[in-house]
Amino acid sequence: MSRSVPRVPAVATPFLLALTLALTLTACSGPGGAHGTPGSAGVADPYFPKAGNGGYDVTHYALTLAYTPDTSGTSGTSDTSTPLTGTATITARATQNLSAYDLDLKGMKVNSLTVDGKNAPWTRTGQELKVRPASTLPKGKTFRTTVRYSGTPETLTDPDGSEEGWLPTADGALALGEPTGSMAWFPGNDHPSDKATYDITITVPKGLQAVSNGELSTERTTGAGRTTTYTWRTTRPMATYLATVAIGHYDITRTTTKNGLPVYVAVDPREAAASREVLAKIPEIMEWEEYNFGPYPFSSTGAIVDRRGDAGYALETQTRPFFPGAPDTATLVHELAHQWYGDSVTPKTWRDMWLNEGFATYAEWLWSEDHDGDTAQQTFDALYKGDYYDNKADSDAIWAFPPANPTSAAHISDRPVYERGAMVLHKIRQTVGDARFYDIVQGWTAAHRYGNADTADFTAYVEKMAPGKDFSVIWKNWLYGDGKPARP
């Protein structure tokens, strides 16, 4: 279903010409007669050109959701025609004189749409929901778009074959958004370059829990005792791909770290025994990561552990990483390190994924080094010599492309981004020494706290922090170079 401004018949009469002119002026004029242009559909990301939208910057999402999962325990899908209903109120600031703009929303039925409380016409093409406000929004104006929608949210398949978006589970559902899955369950500016704060309210049938990012501000019985409503608040900027909702049966544990940071952990009961020992390490890991990476950037931490097989990967969902089954210690270290590298300092485009994954992988190496395992140098050497993996194909995959330039969207999560990205960091450490290296990794998170950065920002920062050091070989051969570098 779509709505649009009625078309003017092709037959020209004085009245119709005047009407056409009036409609044109309305589209191009706002307060003070400001001329407006539509925001772009997509932000020209090198791998996901349709992701995100131009012309505005989102500052806050208020999402109100109600979900009724399948009660048969067989398919994991809903037994109703509209399992998810939602209202998204999106507060944004116009970055140009804006006559129209897009939101990303895949599937789902749009029931109504308003801009600043006034009905606004809209059209849909693919994932693009194009909105035309009643008058041009002047540059700098803060405006609110409210979209009411419903339906069965989709499970999306990434270019690499993994699944994201809305994933039905045996007792509920799981929402995961990297790289573009958030548009399956709420409309927004679905690109990491536009971060915002969130209030997420989820109503589910009595007996189920709903877990999300940030802090649980309210939990109350609703629907005459038939439902429970949870409200979660995220007060620090978050990229859309890091937003999550996990609905199901969970064992909830609330603790704190030594410095009083709240730790909220939700574990599927079937994974509780296997997860208990490793999840108990969260306070220890957080203390170690703060010592190495600087002050923790958020106001709570924790984890979500669902059943093995509910998703094919762990994900650094902000403040509360997700794990499909009990994680091992290295994976927990990795996902918690992302809270600094990826969640607080977020890439400007998906080309800069190595700034997420290289840092989080190197965090695993450092943890091993500090806890009687292999040193980072030993891990580096094993990877370079081809001894790290049992088979040659896995060893050779590290050199398939440079970490700063994946060959396509299907490869932004491949081994060069992770292991070779970590090797770049180790080469920097070798060049500057430990003391300056930790100044760099801590200073990087401080300099770009809650913001976005790209590879050029990082290389410039390293050079600024280590004047007199020559990084040209590292950048040319290890970061951007094709093939296996000759080791100096």
Residue pairs with C-beta under 8 A, 6 or more apart in sequence:
1 109
1 110
2 122
2 123
2 124
3 121
3 122
3 123
4 121
4 122
4 123
4 132
5 23
5 121
5 132
8 16
8 19
8 20
8 23
9 16
26 134
26 135
27 36
27 99
27 100
27 132
27 136
28 35
28 36
28 99
28 136
29 35
29 36
29 135
29 136
30 36
30 97
30 135
30 136
30 137
30 138
31 135
31 136
31 138
32 138
34 97
34 136
34 138
34 139
35 97
35 136
36 96
36 97
36 98
36 99
36 100
36 136
36 137
37 55
37 96
37 97
37 98
37 99
38 55
38 98
38 99
38 100
38 101
38 130
39 53
39 54
39 55
39 56
39 96
39 98
39 100
39 101
39 102
40 53
40 54
40 55
40 102
41 50
41 53
41 54
41 102
41 128
41 130
42 49
42 50
42 51
42 52
42 53
42 54
42 102
43 51
43 52
43 53
43 54
43 191
43 193
45 51
45 52
45 191
45 349
45 350
45 351
46 349
46 350
46 351
47 179
47 349
47 350
47 351
47 406
47 408
47 409
47 412
48 179
48 180
48 191
48 350
48 409
50 104
50 126
50 127
50 128
51 104
51 179
51 180
51 190
51 191
51 350
52 104
52 189
52 190
52 191
52 193
52 194
53 101
53 102
53 103
53 104
53 189
53 191
54 95
54 96
54 101
55 94
55 95
55 96
55 98
55 101
56 92
56 93
56 94
56 95
56 98
56 101
56 137
56 143
56 189
57 92
57 93
57 95
57 189
57 194
58 90
58 91
58 92
58 188
58 189
58 194
58 196
59 91
59 92
59 93
59 142
59 196
59 197
60 90
60 91
60 196
60 197
60 198
60 199
61 88
61 89
61 90
61 91
61 186
61 188
61 196
61 197
61 198
61 199
61 200
61 243
62 88
62 89
62 90
62 91
62 198
62 199
63 86
63 87
63 88
63 186
63 198
63 199
63 200
63 201
64 86
64 87
64 88
64 201
65 84
65 85
65 86
65 185
65 186
65 200
65 201
65 202
65 203
65 245
66 84
66 85
66 86
66 202
66 203
66 204
66 227
67 83
67 84
67 172
67 173
67 202
67 203
67 204
67 210
67 247
68 78
68 79
68 80
68 83
68 204
68 205
69 76
69 77
69 78
69 83
69 168
69 169
69 171
69 172
69 173
69 204
69 205
69 208
69 247
70 76
70 77
70 78
70 79
70 168
71 79
71 205
72 79
73 170
73 171
75 168
76 168
76 169
76 170
76 173
77 83
77 152
77 168
78 84
78 152
78 168
82 109
82 150
82 151
82 152
83 151
83 152
83 153
84 108
84 150
84 151
84 152
84 153
84 166
84 185
85 148
85 149
85 150
86 108
86 147
86 148
86 149
86 150
86 185
86 186
87 146
87 147
87 148
87 149
88 145
88 146
88 147
88 149
88 186
88 187
88 188
89 144
89 145
89 146
90 103
90 144
90 145
90 146
90 147
90 187
90 188
91 142
91 143
91 144
91 196
92 142
92 143
92 144
92 145
92 189
93 140
93 141
93 142
93 143
94 137
94 138
94 139
94 140
94 141
94 142
94 143
95 139
96 139
97 136
97 137
97 138
97 139
98 133
98 136
98 137
98 139
99 132
99 133
99 136
99 137
100 130
100 131
100 132
100 133
101 130
101 131
102 128
102 129
102 130
102 131
103 128
103 129
103 131
103 145
103 147
103 187
103 188
103 189
104 127
104 128
104 129
104 180
104 182
104 183
104 187
104 188
104 189
104 190
105 124
105 127
105 129
105 147
105 149
105 183
105 186
105 187
105 188
106 126
106 127
106 154
106 156
106 165
106 183
106 184
107 151
107 152
107 153
107 154
107 184
108 149
108 150
108 151
108 153
108 184
108 185
109 149
109 150
109 151
110 122
110 124
110 129
110 147
110 148
110 149
111 148
111 149
111 150
112 119
112 146
112 147
112 148
113 119
113 120
113 122
113 129
113 131
113 145
113 146
113 147
113 148
114 120
114 145
114 146
115 131
115 133
115 134
115 137
115 143
115 144
115 145
115 146
116 133
116 143
116 144
117 144
117 146
118 133
118 134
120 131
120 132
120 133
120 134
120 145
121 131
121 132
122 129
122 130
122 131
122 132
123 129
123 130
124 130
127 183
129 147
129 187
131 145
133 143
137 143
147 187
149 187
153 165
153 166
153 175
153 184
153 185
154 165
154 166
154 184
155 163
155 164
155 165
155 166
155 167
155 168
155 184
156 163
156 164
156 165
156 180
156 181
156 184
157 163
158 164
158 179
158 180
158 409
158 410
159 408
159 409
159 410
160 409
160 410
160 411
160 412
160 413
160 414
161 410
162 312
162 313
162 413
163 311
163 312
164 176
164 177
164 178
164 179
164 180
164 181
164 184
165 175
165 176
165 177
165 181
165 182
165 183
165 184
165 185
166 173
166 174
166 175
166 181
166 184
166 185
167 173
167 174
167 175
167 176
167 310
167 311
169 247
169 248
169 306
169 307
169 310
170 248
170 307
170 310
171 208
171 248
171 249
172 204
172 208
172 246
172 247
172 248
172 249
173 245
173 246
173 247
173 248
174 244
174 245
174 246
174 247
174 248
174 306
174 310
174 311
174 322
175 181
175 182
175 184
175 185
175 243
175 244
175 245
175 246
176 244
176 311
176 315
176 317
176 322
177 190
177 240
177 241
177 242
177 243
177 244
178 241
178 242
178 315
179 241
179 350
179 409
179 412
180 190
180 241
181 241
182 188
182 190
182 240
182 241
182 243
183 190
183 240
185 245
186 243
188 240
189 240
190 240
190 241
191 239
191 240
192 239
192 240
192 241
192 346
192 347
192 348
192 349
192 350
192 452
193 346
193 348
193 349
193 452
194 239
194 240
195 237
195 238
195 239
195 346
195 450
195 451
195 452
196 237
196 238
197 234
197 235
197 236
197 237
197 238
198 213
198 214
198 232
198 233
198 234
198 238
198 243
199 231
199 232
199 233
199 234
200 212
200 213
200 231
200 232
200 233
200 234
200 243
200 245
201 229
201 230
201 231
201 232
202 210
202 212
202 229
202 230
202 232
202 245
202 247
203 210
203 222
203 223
203 227
203 228
203 229
203 230
204 210
204 227
204 228
204 230
204 247
205 226
205 227
205 228
206 221
206 225
206 226
206 227
206 228
207 228
207 249
208 228
208 247
208 248
208 249
209 228
209 230
209 247
209 248
209 249
209 250
209 252
209 266
210 228
210 230
210 245
210 246
210 247
211 230
211 232
211 244
211 245
211 246
211 247
211 250
211 264
211 266
211 304
211 320
212 230
212 232
212 243
212 244
212 245
212 246
212 320
213 232
213 234
213 238
213 242
213 243
213 244
213 317
213 318
213 319
213 320
214 232
214 233
214 234
214 235
214 298
214 299
214 300
214 318
214 319
215 232
215 233
215 234
215 235
215 262
215 264
215 299
215 300
216 230
216 231
216 232
216 264
217 231
217 232
217 233
218 229
218 230
218 231
219 228
219 229
219 230
219 231
220 228
220 229
221 227
221 228
221 229
222 228
222 229
234 243
234 318
234 319
235 299
236 297
236 298
236 299
236 318
236 344
236 450
237 450
237 451
238 318
238 343
239 318
239 343
239 346
242 316
242 317
242 318
242 342
242 343
243 317
243 318
244 304
244 315
244 317
244 320
244 322
246 266
246 304
246 306
246 322
248 268
248 306
249 268
249 269
250 266
250 267
250 268
250 269
250 304
251 266
251 267
251 268
251 269
251 272
252 264
252 265
252 266
253 263
253 264
253 265
253 267
253 279
254 262
254 263
254 264
254 265
255 262
255 263
255 265
255 283
256 262
256 263
256 283
257 263
257 282
257 283
257 286
257 287
257 301
258 283
258 287
261 286
261 296
261 299
261 300
261 301
262 299
262 300
262 301
262 302
263 282
263 283
263 286
263 300
263 301
263 302
264 300
264 301
264 302
264 320
265 279
265 282
265 302
265 303
265 304
265 305
266 302
266 303
266 304
266 305
266 320
267 275
267 279
267 303
267 304
267 305
268 305
268 306
268 307
270 307
271 305
271 306
271 307
271 308
271 325
271 326
274 325
274 326
275 305
275 323
275 326
275 327
278 326
278 327
278 328
278 329
278 332
279 303
279 305
279 332
281 329
281 332
282 301
282 302
282 303
282 332
282 336
285 329
285 332
285 333
285 336
285 367
286 296
286 301
286 336
288 367
288 370
289 296
289 333
289 336
289 337
289 340
289 363
290 296
292 363
292 366
292 438
292 441
292 442
293 337
293 340
293 341
293 363
293 441
293 442
293 445
294 340
294 442
294 445
294 446
296 339
296 340
297 339
297 340
297 343
297 344
297 445
297 449
297 450
298 318
298 319
298 339
298 343
298 344
299 319
300 319
300 320
301 319
301 320
301 336
301 339
302 319
302 320
303 320
303 321
303 322
303 323
303 327
303 332
303 335
304 317
304 320
304 321
304 322
304 323
305 322
305 323
305 325
305 326
305 327
306 322
306 323
306 324
306 325
307 324
307 325
308 324
308 325
308 326
309 324
309 325
310 324
311 322
311 324
312 324
313 324
314 321
314 322
314 323
314 324
314 327
314 331
314 334
314 335
315 321
315 322
315 335
316 335
316 338
316 339
316 342
316 343
316 356
316 360
318 339
318 343
319 339
319 343
321 332
321 335
321 336
321 338
321 339
323 331
323 332
323 335
327 335
329 367
330 364
330 367
330 368
333 363
333 364
333 367
334 360
334 361
334 363
334 364
335 360
337 359
337 360
337 363
337 364
338 356
338 359
338 360
340 359
340 445
341 355
341 356
341 359
341 360
341 363
341 445
342 355
342 356
342 357
342 359
342 360
344 445
344 448
344 449
344 450
345 355
345 444
345 445
345 448
345 449
345 451
345 452
345 453
346 451
346 452
346 453
347 353
347 355
347 356
347 452
347 453
347 454
348 452
348 453
348 454
348 457
349 454
350 409
350 412
351 404
351 405
351 406
351 412
351 454
351 455
352 404
352 453
352 454
352 455
353 406
353 412
353 413
353 417
354 403
354 404
354 416
354 417
354 418
354 420
354 421
354 424
354 455
355 421
355 453
355 454
355 455
355 458
357 413
357 417
357 418
357 421
358 403
358 417
358 418
358 420
358 421
358 422
358 424
358 425
359 421
359 422
359 425
359 441
361 418
361 419
361 421
361 422
362 376
362 421
362 422
362 425
362 426
365 374
365 375
365 376
365 379
365 380
365 422
365 426
366 376
367 373
368 374
368 375
368 376
368 379
369 375
369 376
374 382
376 426
376 429
377 426
379 388
380 423
380 426
381 387
382 388
383 395
383 398
383 419
383 423
384 423
384 484
384 487
386 392
386 395
386 396
387 395
388 395
388 419
389 395
394 415
397 414
397 415
397 416
398 415
398 416
398 419
398 420
398 484
399 416
399 420
399 483
399 484
400 407
400 411
400 414
400 415
400 416
401 407
401 411
401 414
401 416
401 482
402 416
402 420
402 478
402 479
402 480
402 481
402 482
403 416
403 417
403 420
403 421
403 424
403 479
404 455
404 479
404 480
405 480
406 412
406 414
406 416
406 417
411 417
420 478
423 478
424 474
424 478
424 479
425 441
427 474
427 478
428 437
428 440
428 462
428 471
428 474
429 437
431 466
431 469
431 470
431 471
431 474
432 440
432 465
432 466
432 469
436 465
436 466
439 465
440 461
440 462
440 465
440 466
443 461
443 465
444 453
444 458
444 461
447 461
448 457
455 479
459 471
459 475
459 479
462 471
463 469
463 471
473 488
477 485
477 486
478 485
